[in-house]
């Protein structure tokens, strides 16, 4: 198989793994060959275009700094132009699981390396679906973050406005961990202060009312996935696919393809013999497009985006098939443009609409689904993907490691499963585990509806206890909204935890606490409830 364009010697990789340190220590990493790795040629799938960079792309540098070890550079559809994995002078990348069928592209080699178990994580790029289509065909997870949150420095551009750096892995937890490292170390577009850090417990999931071109067996598989999500508490709503699919057509059949010519067009014109014929025809087609066509198509795209996003009002995510079909290599060879275009039916619109996405496998081989969410709601998409795959995500989920985040320590009615938990989940807060205070607090039960705890620091004459609580993560804007609606006598203040750190947490005015029933002996609200000491 032609998975690798440049592969490091096994002895060198093994030696580096032995000395690796960091949160990703020892994970083997493949890098798509349009992304720079210091000392290894970057070809973008074109030998005559090759150059040897002196430094890593920021995305690669971030992963290596955390202990990931580069195994090599992987094959791709030339200049990241294609969704099939066949447009490369280094050879066709055949599907690892299904010989004779396409791997998907353009990140073909990265997906194949991960599927073969040669690496643990792999960098891809995604403009029209290149970080999702190969994931579906190989039973992998593919995380395509919000455009720009991971720097595209050191990446050969395809369409600069819409390019993303992505991650492939065999499970959602590993993909999330790697994406968090990459996003933290290769920061690009700034996150807003009102980011939702979690999906609600019972999300609203939109699906298309029609699924054009979807293979009959895959239609049944998609319906099973939707039914399973509904059974887990999600509300399913249908939306019209028309504006989404119309935008998808604009990516290649309109003037937006001018960005591809801007990226590599001069090289393509100067080296026609070095360029794949199909890739060359796509890029050259944009050379003589009049400027007014681009302006017209951008205006049309904005109208379609407004219509599409309005249809998603009230929904947390959009769930789609990742691809409608899985073609053979022979079918692509016979009709390379049409077959490739069909593969982008459910992926092309994503970046045009500034959506984030997580592609995950299903119970049907070679068929995957994609969870899409609004820009910067990557955690929402990740949570619904976890629901689909039955994954228990390690905390924190990757967006919570890079977005503006504050934490809130709660002790009673806002604990997970308690009556006021919804006040946090409605703000996009994310549960982050149990905590205990330092042994310098008292716990009392207020006579409110529902009952609430009063946590107060001890005076010098009192003995304190450790009080059990929970940590929630939320955006600064969400914390502000929460505080604005906080009823008396509750208040927020600094709380010391058992590890000596201080955090924002629930407190209570002294007068209210003095008249409340002391339940400190139970050490926490849940224990007091279980003992019948509250209510």
C-alpha positions, 0 to 999 in steps of 0.5 A, a space after each residue: 500500500 502507498 500509505 507513506 510518502 516519507 517514513 522515518 526509520 523504525 529504530 529512530 522512532 523507537 528511540 524517540 518513544 523511549 525518551 518521550 515525556 508529556 501528556 501524549 508520551 509515546 503516541 505514534 503520530 502520522 502527518 499528512 504531507 501538506 503539513 510541515 515537519 522539520 527535516 522531512 520534505 513537504 510535497 503536498 502530493 507533488 514531488 516537484 513542489 517539495 521543500 524541506 522545512 526548517 521548523 514544524 507546523 505549529 500543530 505538529 510542534 504542539 503534539 511533539 512537545 506533548 510527547 507524540 512521536 512523528 512516524 512519517 509523512 502520509 500520502 494524500 490527494 494532490 494539493 488536498 484536492 479530492 475526497 477519494 485518495 486516488 489523485 497522487 503520483 505516489 499511488 492510490 491509497 486503497 481502503 485498509 478494511 475493504 480492498 478495491 475500494 477508496 480510502 477517502 481523501 484527501 487525508 487518505 494516508 493519515 487515515 490508513 496509517 491509523 486504521 492499520 495501527 501503525 500510528 495512534 493519532 494522525 494529522 489530516 486537513 479538512 476543507 470539504 470533508 478530508 478529515 471526515 470522509 476517510 474516517 468514515 471509510 476506515 471506522 475511525 474518529 475524525 475531529 474537525 474543529 471550528 475553523 481557525 482555532 488550530 493554526 494552519 501555519 506550515 500547512 500548504 493551503 487548499 482554500 485558505 478561508 476554509 482549511 482546518 487541521 484535523 485529528 484521526 484516532 481509533 477512539 473518541 477519547 484519544 482524538 479529543 485528548 490529541 485535539 486539546 493538545 494541538 489546539 492549546 499549543 497551536 492557537 489561532 482564532 480566539 474563543 469567545 467568552 460565552 462558549 458552551 462547554 457541554 451538550 445538554 443532558 437531553 440534546 435537540 438533534 436535527 436531521 435532514 428531512 431528505 437524504 439524497 444519494 444515500 445507499 439503501 443499506 446505509 439509510 437503514 444504518 442512519 435510521 438506527 443511529 437516529 433511533 438510538 440517540 432518541 432512545 437515550 433522551 435526545 429530541 429529534 427534529 427535521 430540517 430542510 437540506 436544500 440550503 445546505 446542499 446548495 452551498 455544498 455545490 458552490 464549493 467546487 462548481 462556483 467561484 469559490 474554487 478561485 482560492 485553490 488557484 490562489 494557493 497553487 495555481 501558478 505552480 500548476 500552470 508552470 509545471 503541468 507535467 507534475 500535476 495530476 490531470 484531474 487536480 490540474 483541471 479543477 485548479 486551472 478552471 478557476 484561473 480566468 474566473 471574473 472577480 464579480 463571480 466570486 463576489 456573487 457566489 460569496 453573497 449567495 453563500 451568505 444567504 444560504 448560510 442565514 437560511 440554513 442556520 435559521 432552520 437549526 434554531 433550537 437545535 443543539 447539533 445537526 446529525 448527518 451521514 458522513 458520506 452517501 456511498 463507498 465507491 470502488 477505485 475502478 468507479 473513481 477511475 471511470 468518472 473521477 469528477 462525478 464520483 468525488 463530488 457525490 462523496 462531498 454531499 454531506 461534508 462540503 457545506 460544513 466549513 462554508 457555514 463555519 461549523 465544527 464537526 466530529 465524525 464517528 463510526 456506526 455499527 455498519 462497516 465503512 458507514 459513519 455519521 457526523 455530528 455538526 455544531 455551530 462555531 465554537 460549540 465543539 464540546 457540544 458536538 463532542 458530547 453528542 458523538 460520545 452519546 452515539 459511540 457510548 464513550 465515557 469521555 475523560 474530563 476535561 473534554 478538549 474545548 474546555 482546555 483551550 476556551 475561556 473557562 471558569 469553575 464553580 464549586 457547588 454543594 447542594 441543589 446544583 449537584 449533578 442529579 439534584 433539582 437545580 442542576 438544569 440552571 447550570 446545564 442550560 448555560 452550557 456548563 460541564 460537570 468536572 467531578 467531585 471535590 472536597 473543601 479544606 477542613 474549615 467550613 460548616 454546612 447547614 440546610 436552609 429552609 428554602 424550596 428546594 432546600 439549599 445548603 449554606 456553606 460558611 467558613 469557621 471562626 477561630 473558635 469553631 471546628 470546621 469539616 471538609 464539605 463534599 461538593 462538585 466542580 462545574 466548568 462554564 464560560 465567564 459569560 455564563 457565570 455572569 448570567 448565573 450570578 445575576 440570577 442568584 437569589 438571596 441569601 445565596 452568594 458566590 465567593 472564594 472557597 478553599 479546596 482540600 488541595 489548597 487551591 481557591 475557587 469560586 463557589 457557593 456561600 451564604 450570608 452569615 445571618 441566614 446560615 446562623 438560623 439554618 440547621 447544622 448538618 456538618 456532621 454528614 460532610 456533604 449534602 448527599 449524605 445528609 439527604 440519604 440520612 433524612 437530615 434535609 427537608 
